[in-house]
Amino acid sequence: MSLQMSERMSRLGTESAFEVLARAKALQAEGKDIINLGIGSPDFRTPDNIVEAGKKALDDGYHFYTPAKGLPKLREAVATDILKYRQVQVDPNNVMIVPGGKPTMFFALLMFAEPGAEVLYPNPGFPIYESMISFTGATPVPIELPEESGFSFDPDAVLAKVNEKTRLIIVNTPGNPTGGVIERAALDRFVEGMQKWPNVVILADEIYSRLLYDGLEHVSLLQYESIRDRTILLDGWSKTWSMTGWRLGYGVWPKSLIDDAERLQINSNSCPSAAVQVAGIEALLGQQDDAAEMHRTFDKRRKLMVEGLNSIPGFRCIMPKGAFYAFPNITGTGMKAKELEGLLLKEVGVATIAGTSFGHLGEGYIRFSYASSTENINEALRRVRELMASRVSTGA
């Protein structure tokens, strides 16, 4: 039997981190010792106060539907948090709670992307950007993030790509997979140039906003009043509080778009889990000591990872400024990114993600996540170093 799916399904990509995770799990099931530095998921337990809040919510009867936009108390907590950390006053009525980070992006693209339209997105960048843009029939237009700039963008180069077909621009800072950060001067210039394009919407993916290092401040696009009425903020709980499996995120929408976003939510998933939303309130308003300790640990691992990568023959790695990824240049190995990804997993049991999984401009790079223990990072680096040294000595 031949089932005929819609043509757009052929344009839908995937997230390679989950494919690598599946391969790594299969090898582990065969008894192989695998260190997974591929998946972008913190290795810490969710803080106990958040877990207890979720348990109590179940005991208290949070078993049913909530309003489509989420529990009012959680939306108020998000608004309070945004005022505290981004110094921006937002109306809780413009906040929509969603199951994870992706729905906010999905809804924004469903609203604005269609055949004939263009959407600018980071490349190398989170792979679902390009996948979903292509799925809608719109044309993906890559924003280059060169290593020489610390994987930031050149605002003038971005502005030069905007035209009458541009509907949406995705800006991700701190960035996945690079750990790059777009600092204030570049964002100032970008926002200034966007005054020429008042009908272009901006999706600000700031899911790693609290994972910055070396005293850097997070600059949110919501802070720019001139574009606030067409900026959609994407954020959530997964990274900061190690809640990837809880599936909880939020979007802050302009007043003119929130009703349409809510309709998309109603038509797709109705609302997030009620008990999980209660846990989200505790994450935002409860003690932050555990989150701060996780951040300090990531910083130590970051330095360990970069130092180790720079000791491997054929590798060179700049210091990431945010998130929990290192993105070394591997052109010195003479290997393509996908080839090296496969070699590391097969030969030494280290799972990584090829740079090309994040777009064609990721060729020559490979992503290592340092959201893993110091012991795992040290052992993985040792294995990779020995493998690459042996290949250099044998001319392989």
Secondary structure, 3 states (H helix, E strand, C coil): CCCCCCHHHHHCCCCHHHHHHHHHHHHHHCCCCCEECCCCCCCCCCCHHHHHHHHHHHHCCCCCCCCCCCCHHHHHHHHHHHHHHHCCCCCHHHEEEECCCHHHHHHHHHHHCCCCCEEEEEECCCHHHHHHHHHHCCEEEEEECCHHHCCCCCHHHHHHHCCCCEEEEEEECCCCCCCCCCCHHHHHHHHHHHHHCCCCEEEEECCCCCCECCCCCCCCHHHCHHHHHHEEEEEECCCCCCCHHHCCEEEECCHHHHHHHHHHHHHHCCCCCHHHHHHHHHHHHCCCHHHHHHHHHHHHHHHHHHHHHCCCCCCECCCCCECCEECCECHHHCCCHHHHHHHHHHHHCEECEEHHHHCHHHCCEEEEECCCCHHHHHHHHHHHHHHHHHHHHHCC
